[in-house]
């Protein structure tokens, strides 16, 4: 049975996020998803190859539970709570994406032109995914954290490096969406 729930309003979600961040700060924990990748790599044995992965992963079990909850929550939202129909994006965005060749923009959350089965057989698309993944991994390591860690946890605890990192994330997203994406889409 599918329920039709809309997005939660900011005045509900904002205090929930603030409460979780406050609780984590009070118990001395840091929030962020990229640290979980480090923990999972350590569990898989990466500590034999790099000192970066030498850590007590058992002290990070709470964060691994968070990742499991994120994946579970995403699956529940997608398969049980998502309203059928169009994606709620701006008509201007739909027009812009359609001018770039994404004909089903606004009709689905994952347009087939970008996420359909034929994309996985396209060597250019796979190369873009690989290079993009490496760049995201490099940037996350260089910034000493990911977007969720810096923009939510770092900013809420008034850390100047997180302000700089969050600015860099938004600037990079702007540049990628306005310059790189239009240049790459014709190749895909």
N, C-alpha and C positions, 0 to 999 in steps of 0.2 A: 504494500500500500504506500503510495507516494503522498506526502503532505505538501501543502503549498505554503511554506514559510518564506517571508521576505527577509531582507537583511535586517540585522538588529540595528537600532538607532545608536548614534555615537554616544549619547548620554547613558546608555547601558554598557556598551562595550568599553568605552574609555575608562570608567571607574573599575571595571573588571581587570583591565590591563594594568592600571595603576596599582591596584591591590596586589596582583601577582608580583609585579616588579618590587613593590615595597616589602612584601614577604621575603622575596629572594635576597634583597639587600640586607634585611634584618638577620637572616640566617647565614649571610656571608657567601651566597652562591651567585654565579654569573650566568646570564641567559644568553644563548646563541646556538644556532644549529651547526655552524662550522666546527665547533669544538667536538661535536658528536662524531663527525667524520674522522677526526683525529683519534678519538676513543675507539671507534670501530676498526680503524686501521691497526691500532695497537693490539686489540684483541686478535686480529687476523695475523699478527706476527711482524708487522712493519718495524717494530722496535729493533729487530735484528739487523736492519739495513740503515736506519737513520736515528740519530740521537733525539731528533724532534719528537719521535713517537715513544720515547721512554718516559712513561708516566704511570701512575697508579690508576689504571682504568676502573678499578672497583669503586674508587671514590666518586666516579662520574655516573654510577648506575642510575641515579635520579634523573640525569639529563637524557639517558637512553630511554627511560620510561616516557619522558616528554616527547621524544621523536616518535615512539610507538603511538602515543596519543595523537600526535599531529597526523600521522598516516591514517590512523583509525578515524579521526574526526573528518579528514578529507574524504575518506571513502563513504562515511555516513552522509556527509553533505552532498556528495555527488550522486549516490545511488538511492538515498531515501528522502532527501530534502529539496533537491534541485527542482525548480519549477520547469516544466517543459515549455519550450518556446524559444524566443530569441534571447540573445545576450543583451544585457542592459548597457549598451555603450552609446556614446554620442552619435547622432546622425552624421556629424561632420567627420568623425573618425571612420565611420562606415564608408562614407564617400571617398575619403583619402585612401583607405585600404583597397577599395574596389578599383581606384585609379592605379594602384600598384599591382593589380592582377589577382587580388584575393576576392573572388566573386561571391563567396559565401560569408563574407564579413558581416557580423551582426546576427547571423542565422544560427550560429553555434559558438560555444565557448572555445572550441578548438577547431579552427577552420581547416578543411581538408587540404587546402593548398599548402599549409604549413605542417600539419600533423597527420595527414592521411597516409594510407599504406604505401602509396607510390613514392612518398618522400623518403622512405627507408631504403629504397632501391636506387636513389639518385646519389651518385658519388659526390656531387657538389654539396648537396644537403648534408650528407654525412660529414664532409670536410668542415663545413660551417659549424656543425654541432660539436665536432671534436675540438676545433680551434677555440670556439666559444667556451667550451667546458674547461679547457686548459687556462684560458685567460681569466675565467671566473675563479678557478682554483688558485692561480697565481695572485690575483688581486685580493682574494680573501686572506691568503697567507701574508701578503705584504702589508695589508691594512690591519693585521692581527685580529681579524674577526669578520663576520659576515654582516649583511644588511640588517638582519634581525637583532644581532648582538649589539651593533653600534647604534642603529636608529631607535631601538626600543630600550635596551638596557643601558647603553652608554649615555644616550641623551638624557634618560630619566635620572641618572646619577651625576649629571653635569660634568661629563668628561670631555675636555677640549679635543682630544684626538678623535672622539666619536663625532663631534661636530664637523671636523674636517673630512672624516671618512664618509659621513652621510652626504655632505655636499658633493664629494667625489662620485658617490654612487648615483646621485640624481643627475649630475652633469654627464657622467658616462652613459646613463640611460637616455638622456636627451640626444646626445651625439649619435648614439647607436640607432635610435629610432628615426631620427631625421636625416641622417647621412648614410650610415652603413646599410640599414635595412632596405631603403629604396635602391641602392646599388646592387645588393645581393639578391633581391627577390627575382629579377629576371633570370638569374642563373639557376634558380631552384625550379 
